[in-house]
Amino acid sequence: MTAKPAAVCAACNANLPEGRSAIYDSLFEVYACGSSCWSEWYAENEAGYKRRWTEAVDL
């Protein structure tokens, strides 16, 4: 019987077992295996970040 993964990489869909390190994005609540997967995921979701974290303001 295969153990359930602790998380799944948002970029490559790799199973991330408990006990290993990963990158976690608390805004979108996703995990990435490492910096290359994180960069790939971010590049595809950059517009979502900009919509959530940027706004026009009066100074």
N, C-alpha and C positions, 0 to 999 in steps of 0.2 A: 504494500500500500504506500503511495507517495504522500509525503507530508505537504500540507498546504503552505504555499509561499507566504512570507510576511508581507510582501508587496510585489508589484509588477512594474517594471520600467515603462514609463510613458512613451519613450522613443522607440525602443526595440522590442518591447513586450517580454523581456527576459524575466523569469521568476527570480525574485530576490529573497533568498532564505534568511531566516532569523540568524543573527550573529554576524552578518557581514555589514559593511558600511555602504551607504548610498547617499545621494543628494536628495533632499526633500524641499519642495517648494510649498510653503505654508499658505500662500495666497491661492494657488490653484489646487492645492492638496494632491500633488503628484510626486512620484519618486523617479529618479534616474540612476542608472548603474554607475555612471561616472561623468566626468566633465564633457567628454565627447557626446554622449547621449543627451546630457543637459543642454549643450549648445545646439544640438539638432532640434530638440523639442522647443527650446526658446525661439529659435529662428522661425519655426512654423507658427508660434503663438505670440509673436512680438506685438501684433496689433491689439490683441486682448490685453496685454500689459499696458500699452499706451492708453487704451480706453479706460482702464481702471485706475491708473496712477497719474494721469496728466489732466490738467484742466486750464482753462483760461481764467486769469484773475486780474482784477483792477489793482494797480499799485498806487 
